[in-house]
Amino acid sequence: MADLFFDLETQKSFDEVGGRENLQLLRVSVAVTLDGETGEFKSFSENQVPALIDDLKRAARVIGFNVRQFDYRVLKFYSAERLNDLPTLDLLEDLHNTLGFRVSLDALAHATLGAQKIADGLQAIRWFRAGRVEELIEYCKADVALTRDLFEFGKARGYMEFFDRAGMKKRVRVEWK
């Protein structure tokens, strides 16, 4: 199987589960994958998480943004699988290791691609609670597509762009294959 781009959204916020140390309690509202070879998106509801995990395990590599410290930890609620052992490229983790600080997906997309996220995680929770599943899926698909586009940009050009605290555009080298 090819690279698999991946993101998930949650049913609850950090405040509702007692903070970031309880990520496994956030629960999946929707997850989306994108096959790097075919360009096919797949969406998964909470009751389809076992199928999602099977797809992640079959991937040549999972590519995501904050996938190791967030998405995989949310999935611990559903499985004892050691997801961090999967071949994974976590764009945020890679950039954090180089820069020494975190850069948001939205900030990277804005600086690097001139694009932006269509909403945020709290809006995704509101859509879930209102039963607006199609909007939720579209939002998650858009984040997965941004992740893919950032990866492809970095792979082709060897850098990402971000704005520093003074608002100056900076470059950070990446070695993504």
Wavefront OBJ file of the C-alpha trace (Angstrom):
o trace
v 0.000 0.000 0.000
v 1.035 3.603 -0.504
v 1.526 6.432 1.957
v -1.691 7.156 3.828
v -2.439 10.717 4.958
v -4.563 10.772 8.100
v -6.428 13.028 10.518
v -9.222 12.647 13.024
v -11.661 14.877 14.860
v -13.002 14.350 18.358
v -16.332 14.358 20.160
v -15.074 16.267 23.203
v -12.707 19.113 24.053
v -9.676 19.050 26.359
v -11.668 20.917 29.024
v -14.359 18.230 29.017
v -11.908 15.379 29.661
v -9.704 17.056 32.263
v -6.867 18.247 30.032
v -4.330 16.990 27.520
v -3.239 14.102 29.745
v -6.609 12.434 29.017
v -6.516 12.453 25.211
v -7.807 8.893 25.036
v -11.130 10.161 26.477
v -11.767 12.657 23.640
v -13.377 9.930 21.451
v -13.387 9.936 17.647
v -16.177 11.785 15.852
v -14.744 11.224 12.371
v -11.448 10.186 10.821
v -10.304 10.639 7.239
v -7.550 9.006 5.248
v -6.196 9.885 1.820
v -4.371 7.286 -0.254
v -1.202 8.957 -1.543
v -1.219 6.815 -4.663
v -4.864 6.880 -5.789
v -5.958 10.190 -4.224
v -8.976 8.402 -2.707
v -10.421 9.778 0.525
v -12.055 7.443 3.047
v -14.011 8.596 6.071
v -14.620 6.605 9.239
v -17.149 7.105 12.022
v -16.462 6.039 15.606
v -17.894 2.554 15.082
v -15.547 2.082 12.096
v -12.332 2.748 14.057
v -11.223 -0.936 13.830
v -11.295 -0.651 10.013
v -9.365 2.642 10.243
v -6.682 1.018 12.389
v -6.440 -1.871 9.905
v -5.886 0.642 7.088
v -3.225 2.470 9.114
v -1.443 -0.830 9.767
v -1.460 -1.719 6.044
v -0.061 1.649 4.922
v 3.516 1.866 3.701
v 3.701 4.964 5.906
v 1.189 7.109 7.784
v 1.640 10.840 7.263
v -0.114 13.298 9.533
v 0.184 16.479 11.518
v 0.575 15.877 15.265
v -0.414 12.275 14.647
v 1.911 10.746 17.262
v 1.031 13.036 20.165
v -2.663 13.482 19.365
v -4.366 11.159 16.866
v -2.658 7.935 17.959
v -3.290 8.773 21.616
v -7.004 9.372 20.919
v -7.128 5.977 19.202
v -5.757 4.269 22.356
v -9.344 4.306 23.681
v -10.276 1.818 20.967
v -7.256 -0.439 20.627
v -4.219 -1.811 22.397
v -2.273 -1.664 19.106
v 1.107 0.068 19.370
v 0.322 2.706 16.753
v 3.491 4.675 17.460
v 5.397 1.665 16.095
v 3.805 2.157 12.667
v 6.011 3.754 9.997
v 4.928 7.354 10.493
v 5.963 10.792 9.342
v 4.521 13.329 11.746
v 5.073 16.715 10.100
v 4.627 18.635 13.363
v 7.027 16.360 15.230
v 9.645 16.714 12.501
v 9.346 20.508 12.416
v 9.339 20.756 16.235
v 12.528 18.695 16.394
v 14.207 21.144 14.004
v 12.765 24.443 15.257
v 12.414 23.710 18.973
v 8.830 24.999 19.001
v 5.454 24.056 17.576
v 3.923 25.609 14.472
v 0.221 25.127 13.750
v -1.103 23.486 10.599
v -2.968 26.692 9.782
v 0.157 28.849 10.190
v 2.242 26.537 7.995
v -0.466 26.364 5.334
v -0.808 30.155 5.335
v 2.917 30.865 5.086
v 3.854 28.005 2.769
v 0.831 27.567 0.518
v -1.160 30.769 0.935
v -4.024 28.545 2.161
v -5.832 28.230 5.455
v -7.926 25.810 7.443
v -11.677 26.107 6.942
v -12.469 25.770 10.673
v -10.955 24.506 13.921
v -11.351 21.582 16.299
v -13.935 23.308 18.471
v -16.115 24.003 15.431
v -15.732 20.338 14.487
v -17.073 19.342 17.910
v -20.057 21.673 17.440
v -20.781 20.150 14.013
v -20.605 16.652 15.527
v -23.006 17.531 18.333
v -25.425 19.166 15.881
v -25.378 16.045 13.688
v -23.799 17.986 10.807
v -21.672 15.023 9.788
v -21.107 16.029 6.154
v -19.607 19.385 7.194
v -17.463 17.583 9.753
v -16.182 15.135 7.136
v -15.465 17.950 4.664
v -13.503 19.828 7.325
v -11.442 16.747 8.170
v -10.855 16.046 4.452
v -9.648 19.628 4.009
v -7.124 19.201 6.848
v -5.884 15.936 5.337
v -5.526 17.631 1.938
v -3.574 20.509 3.542
v -1.273 17.984 5.206
v -0.718 16.245 1.866
v -0.076 19.552 0.103
v 2.429 20.641 2.761
v 4.195 17.290 2.557
v 4.375 17.447 -1.240
v 5.682 21.041 -1.114
v 8.358 20.136 1.430
v 9.321 16.965 -0.422
v 9.710 18.854 -3.726
v 11.411 22.001 -2.393
v 13.173 20.891 0.794
v 11.662 23.542 3.058
v 8.518 24.819 4.769
v 7.691 28.424 5.555
v 6.287 29.969 8.715
v 5.956 33.406 10.267
v 8.079 34.151 13.311
v 6.806 36.134 16.291
v 7.747 39.391 14.588
v 5.633 38.437 11.575
v 8.617 37.774 9.323
v 8.400 34.830 6.934
v 11.082 32.251 7.679
v 12.106 28.964 6.098
v 12.889 25.691 7.785
v 14.651 22.886 5.909
v 12.916 19.517 5.674
v 14.103 16.225 4.259
v 10.897 14.412 3.406
v 10.942 11.546 0.960
l 1 2 3 4 5 6 7 8 9 10 11 12 13 14 15 16 17 18 19 20 21 22 23 24 25 26 27 28 29 30 31 32 33 34 35 36 37 38 39 40 41 42 43 44 45 46 47 48 49 50 51 52 53 54 55 56 57 58 59 60 61 62 63 64 65 66 67 68 69 70 71 72 73 74 75 76 77 78 79 80 81 82 83 84 85 86 87 88 89 90 91 92 93 94 95 96 97 98 99 100 101 102 103 104 105 106 107 108 109 110 111 112 113 114 115 116 117 118 119 120 121 122 123 124 125 126 127 128 129 130 131 132 133 134 135 136 137 138 139 140 141 142 143 144 145 146 147 148 149 150 151 152 153 154 155 156 157 158 159 160 161 162 163 164 165 166 167 168 169 170 171 172 173 174 175 176 177
